[in-house]
Amino acid sequence: MKSPRIQTTEGRVHSSTCPGDDSITVVLDRGGQALTFHGKFPFMSGFSDTVWYGADHFSACRHVEGLRAVVRYTPSEDKRYAGELAELELREELPPPPAPKTDTATAEKK
């Protein structure tokens, strides 16, 4: 059962650093506001994509800047950061679908 204190927010990852083997700091840009989250491994993290490469090819510590993120966290009493990570879900934006093609045969008959 999840803690009733856990909150959810989302935004774009500004930076992600792992100063040690068991910790992570993620700075999220939420509409121009920087929110800093701390976490201790293991916590739930994943990458939502149409192609999944597995845990050995994914790290929340590298190459995630600019990705959209959904963060579940326990709010911090320390005002220097927003909270402790409970879950980090990263999402890559899919390109917009192509514009529908005009049926030139129908258009020429008109």
Stockholm file with secondary structure:
# STOCKHOLM 1.0

chainA/1-110         MKSPRIQTTEGRVHSSTCPGDDSITVVLDRGGQALTFHGKFPFMSGFSDTVWYGADHFSACRHVEGLRAVVRYTPSEDKRYAGELAELELREELPPPPAPKTDTATAEKK
#=GR chainA/1-110 SS CCCTTCEEEEEEEEEEEEEETTEEEEEEEETTEEEEEEEESSCEEEEECSSCCCGGGCCTTSSCTTCEEEEEEEECSSTTSSEEEEEEEEECCCCCCCCCCCCHHHHHHC
#=GC SS_cons         CCCTTCEEEEEEEEEEEEEETTEEEEEEEETTEEEEEEEESSCEEEEECSSCCCGGGCCTTSSCTTCEEEEEEEECSSTTSSEEEEEEEEECCCCCCCCCCCCHHHHHHC
//
